[in-house]
């Protein structure tokens, strides 16, 4: 690998080695050219060895591009995902007696929201269950808008719930990347099998294919932001902010202090997935995406839990090989 680059947007893909393994957004790969396209010590070492056997090109090596630490940028919650379904799915939901896959609703990447209602009162905790690998790849579960937890592929397959008959049950399902080689390359996404609540089959679903990218690119209608000083509650929500550069548009790297997992857009461009699990702790932001004279707009989709102080930190170097402290469950 001479240069790996970045898996922008939803293009990170996945490996399969006995279990599903989503690939990080960075594809730096410890390659001779870094993710930002800069020469590394490895490149100079390779060049030295080649120079012992072949003539090298004349002239100096192209230098690294300049980097800049733009500092911290505060964010504010604009709305929870459930409040934005009309914006994120303008065509409205698809009705189906049972769940449909991403492929069946023609959703290649990103997120689909599945909605049904509790068929009866559940006063003692009862398991919401999926068959093994029936959720591909992660489902964020909400009951009457309150975040309950998650179901995931090769992981947690049941979650205890209580609620009254008719309570709205939502599962926001994330496609974390398709397996892109080997015998498991037919990698369907979404709810692949029926879910049960206390062994009773759940039916009558509304299915919302979400186009977050289109809404962000079009400058989706912003609702009134959350009042200052109030803390955002857990669950999928969109946050926004902006920053101005000191008259430059240099490459930078954005860190996510205290955030859990989600996607980030800068000036409408989907930079990819962040995840506190690591090892990648920063996303690469090419300077070509930034404006040296106008505000640079940030949209962040947090899927689980925001930090007490929602902000991003722009650095002049990447952090690719650390494991972050996961937020409490």
C-alpha positions, 0 to 999 in steps of 0.5 A, a space after each residue: 500500500 503506497 497510500 491508503 487515504 480516507 474512507 469518506 462518507 459510508 465507504 469504510 467497508 468491513 472485513 470478516 475473520 470469524 466475525 464482522 469487523 468494520 473498517 475504520 474511516 482512516 485508511 492511513 495504513 502506515 503507508 509511505 504516504 500518510 492519509 493526508 498525502 505527506 511523505 513519511 520516514 518510511 518513504 524516505 527509507 524506501 527511496 534510499 534503498 531504491 537509490 542504491 540500485 536505480 537513479 532517483 528523480 532530480 530535485 527535492 521531494 515535494 513537502 508535506 502540506 501545511 496543517 493547522 490546529 483551529 482549536 475547539 468548536 462548541 456544538 449545540 443540539 438542534 434536534 433529535 432524529 425522531 423530530 426530523 423524520 419529515 426532513 430526513 425521509 421526505 417521501 414518508 415511510 414504507 408500510 410492511 407487516 414485517 421488517 424489510 432490508 436496506 436492499 428491499 427499500 433501495 437504501 445503499 448506505 447509512 441509516 433506516 428507522 424501523 417503527 412499530 408499537 408495543 402490542 400489549 402492556 409490558 409491566 415487568 422487563 421483557 426481552 426485545 430479541 433478534 435472532 443471531 445476526 438478525 440486526 445488521 449492523 447496529 440498532 439504536 432502540 428507543 421507546 416513546 422517544 427514550 433511548 433504551 440501548 442497542 442491539 448489534 451484530 455479533 453482540 448484544 441480541 436482546 434488550 429488556 423493555 417495559 411499556 404500555 400497549 401502543 407505546 412507539 418502538 423505534 430502531 434506528 439501524 446503522 449500516 457500518 460497511 459491507 464486507 468487501 471480499 471473501 465468501 461473505 460478500 453478500 452482506 445484507 443490511 437492516 433488520 434481516 429477521 423478525 424481532 420478538 418481544 417476550 417471544 411474541 412476534 412484532 409486526 406492522 412496521 413503518 420503515 423510514 429510509 433516511 437521507 441525512 446527507 441530502 438534508 445536510 447538503 441542502 441546509 435542512 431547515 434548522 429548528 430552534 436549538 436546545 436552550 443553552 445550559 440544558 443537557 442533551 439526553 441520550 439517543 440519536 440527535 443532530 448537533 451543529 456549530 461553525 468556526 472561522 479560520 484565520 484566513 487560511 484553508 489548511 488541512 486539519 484533524 478533528 477529535 471528538 472529546 467525550 462523544 460516543 459514535 456517529 458521523 460528521 459533516 463539514 460544509 456538507 461533506 460527509 467525513 465519515 464515522 467516528 467511534 470512541 472505541 478506537 483505535 482511530 481518534 481523529 478524522 482527517 479534514 482536507 483543507 480543500 473542504 474549508 473556506 478561508 473567509 466564510 464560516 465553516 459549518 459542522 453537522 454531527 450525528 451522535 447515535 448514543 450519548 453526547 458529552 456534558 460539554 458538546 465540542 470538537 477539537 481541531 488539531 494539527 496532527 492525527 491520533 490514529 492508534 489510541 483506544 478512547 474511554 468509552 462513555 458509561 452504558 
